[in-house]
Amino acid sequence: MRNTMLVLIFSFFTIMSYSQKNSTNAQKELLWEISGNGLTEKSYLFGTWHGTAGIGTDFLDSIPGFHKSFESVTQYVGENTAEENILEVMDSFLGEKWMPKDVKYEDLLDQNDIQFLDSLLLKYIGTTSSEMNIRPIYMFHLLSSILSIKPYLEAENEKCRIMMDSYLLQEAKKKNYAVHGLDNTEEIFNRMAREFYFKNYDPEMTLKESADYIIRELKVSLSQEENEDLNAIMKKMENAYRNRNLEDIVKYKNESNQIIRKLESNEVDFDKSYHFLTVGRNKLWMKRIPELITNSPSFIAVGALHLHGKEGLIELLKNKGYKLTPINQ
């Protein structure tokens, strides 16, 4: 369930109290009109789905007012719209990519771990660790990325083979919209890499320590991929999204977090990391959104879980004086 690409990031961690739920009862739509507070043209806030490959881009056709809203703007705003920059920042964070010429994985791992690693490499790449000369942390990034996109590649429905965020970005570029990303790529990635993607990884690790690290992390990733309870909850989240119900999406995300928390290392501050991924980024985004929607009518597309709650974008925009109106017909 984990993804090392920033564009796949999605979550809203905080568990709502009863009073908070009552105050956000109206938050049951995915598409919201932004007006007021001096805006001369309307903008729109949309909650995307990028959690699994179970919902295709054809779902957009069922959202009331979606196409009219998307076609009425001149600017598209996503979480991050420069994927090539992510790769550059990642390389800078991870450091040297290639193994020393005289070092092989069989020098770093015992036979059981070699068999585990080779089983993944043979299944997804068609080779073995003896043929790979990239350092362990890059091996982890490669395999975890493949695991994260595998469901999209294998989806029977063609419309499910591209993530909704990527599809919307492509469509915006086709329309020659101005395109902006809300994340500061370097700042966000470096923090998320330390706290989430490559948690407990130390660039100063020896190759042996790094190899042991990736085996542990890959096993955690697979335990999440194969966890039946977690997969069942993700199906419930898909249905909640189809019903355009933000509250239920949050409810099931909180349930999935409880399972993931148990699967993660006790050394990882899971709650802190997830809080930053959602609430922390929402607050950083609010430093940019007012200027963007003032300059041009915008279609803002971010993970649906960023919309809900008192620290979600709907309430944060209202607190700034904007009028947020759900579009449901």
Secondary structure by P-SEA (a helix, b strand, c coil): cccccccccccccccccaaaaaaaccccccbbbbbcccccbbbbbbbbbcccccccccccccccaaaaaaaaccbbbcccccaaaaaaaaaaaaccccccccccccccccaaaaaaaaaaaaaccccccccccccaaaaaaaaaaaaaaccccccccccccccaaaaaaaaaaaaccccccccaaaaaaaaaaaccccccccccccaaaaaaaaaaaaaaaaaaaacaaaaaaaaaaaaaaaaccaaaaaaaaaaaaaaaaaacccccaaaaaaaaacaaaaaaaaacaaaaaaacccccccccccccccccaaaaaaaabbbbbbbcc
